[in-house]
């Protein structure tokens, strides 16, 4: 039997239902916490049935990973050509996302539950477009000056890890001052590759 014969056309995914499920998951994480944000509770809040959720996501953890780490409401910025300003914008977006009630509730639980290689691959896949956009922004900065910048992967890990830790530990305290300080540090590290 050919692979085409085995593949039956299914009903296309309903983007509105996907969004309703993700919004419900984020709200429940903020309201009742990680442990109580079950697939049944999400389905009830989103107005869908649990099997519909499992047709879209392979597990509760996969759904919550997308709810917490997926695109959400924060659009990625367009590069301006001013690397220092662009880095400040990226830091502010990452801080806002990490300080959201859903992230502050979900990230510790997801870290505890996501110990498999499959979970790590899912997280990397969810973050891949953001990593690429960050690398592209740095590549455009290279075009405007002599020599390469520091490794984009390392800079992205510093940006992501530092903002997540800050938001989990401090919540919304002193985001502006911290954003400026971290952006300046990232700028110095990025430019270090040009020496």
N, C-alpha and C positions, 0 to 999 in steps of 0.2 A: 504494500500500500504506500503510495507516495505521501510526502509530507503535506502536500496540498490537500489530499483526500482526508488526512487526519485532522487538519485544521478546519474547524467549523467556524463560520462567521458568527460572532456573538453580537450582542447588543453593545453599541458603543458606550463608553463611560459617559456618565452625565456629570459635566463639570460643576453644575450647581450642587449636586449631591455631594461631590467630593469636597467642595468648599464648605458646605453645611457641616459635614463630618469634622473637618479640620477646625472650624470655628467652635463647634461644640466641644471638641477635645481641649482646645486652648482655654475655653471658659471654665470647663470642669476642673482642669488642672489648677487654675487660679482659685476656684471656689472651694473645692473639696480635697485637693492634693493628689499626689501621684497614685497612691495605693487605691483610692476610691474612684479614680478615673478608669472605669472598666469599659469594655466594649459595649456591654449592655447599657450602661449609663450614657455613653456617647450616642449610641443608636437612638435611645429614647429622646435625648435632647435634640438630635439632628432630625428626628422624624423619619428615620429609615430603620430597616431591620438589621439585626446583627449579621446574617449571612451576606447582605449587601456590602457590609464593611469588609468581611473576610474575602469577598471577591476582589476588592480593591487593594487591600493590604494583607500580607501573609500572617501578620501577628499584631497583637496589641502594641508591642514595642515598636514595630515598624511604623504603625500609625502615629504613635506619640513622638517618634523621632521626626517624622515629617511635620507634625503639628508644631514642634518646638524649633526644629532646625531648618524647616522649609522656608520658602520665600516670604511668607507672611505679608504684612502691609508695607514693609520697608523696601522701596525700590532701590536698586543699586545705582550709585551716582555715575554720571558721565564724567570722564576725565576733563579737567579744565586746562591742563597744561602747567598748572602750579602744583608741583608734587607735594609740598608741605600742606597746602590747603586741601588737596585731595585726600591726603592721609588723615587730616583732622575730620573730614566728612566721614570717611570709612570708620574711624574710631567711634565717632558719635553714633553712627548707625549700629555698630556692633554692641555698644554699651546699651542703647535703647532696647535692642532685641534681647540681650542677656538679662537686663533688669526687668523685663516684663514678668508679671506674676506667673504666667504659664511656664516660662523658662526657669524661673527661680524654684518653682515646684518640680518641674519635670527633669531638669538636667541631673540633679543628684540621683534620682530614681533610675533614670536611663543609664547613667554610668554604672550603677550597681547591677543592673539587669543585663547590660550589653557586654558580656565578657567573651562572646564567641567571635570567630573570624568572620562569620556571616554578618553579624551586627556591625563590626568595624567596616566591612565593605559597604553596607547600607549607608552608614554615616558619611563615608568618603564620597559615595555616589550622590547623596543629597547635597553635600557641600561643593561638589565639583564645579557647577556653574559659577559659584561665588569665587572659588579659588581662581578659576580661569579669568574672571572679570578683574580680579585684583592683579593677577599677573599681566593682563593686557594693559591695565593702567600703568604699571611699572614699566612695561615695554615702551609705552608712548613717552614716558619720561626719559628713557634711554635715547630715544630719537632726538630729544631736545638738548642733549649734552654729550660730552666725550666719555667714552668708556662705559662698561656695564655697571649696573647696580648690584647690590647684594642679592643673594638667592631669594627669589620670590616666595618659595615654599617656606623657608625659615621665617621670613618676615610675616607671612600669613599666619603661621603657627603662633608667633609671638602676639600678633594682633588678636587672634581668636582666643588663645589661652588666657592672656592677661585681662581682656575685657570680661570674659566669662567669670574668672576668679573675682575680679573687682565687683562685678554685679552681684554675685552670689554672697559675698562677704559683706559688702557695704550697701547693697541695694541702690538707691538713687542718690546717695550722698556724693556731693562734689563732682558730679559728672563733667562739668565744664572744665574745671581746673585739671582734673585727671585726663580728660580727652586731649587738652592742649599739651600736657606733659608727655603723654604716651605718643602722640603724633610727632612731637619734636624728637623723641628718642628714636622712633621708627625712621624718621627722615635722616637722622645722623647715621643710623645703621645702613640705610639704603645707599646713602652717598659714600659710605666707607668703601664700597666696592669700586669706586672710581679712583681711589688713591693708588 
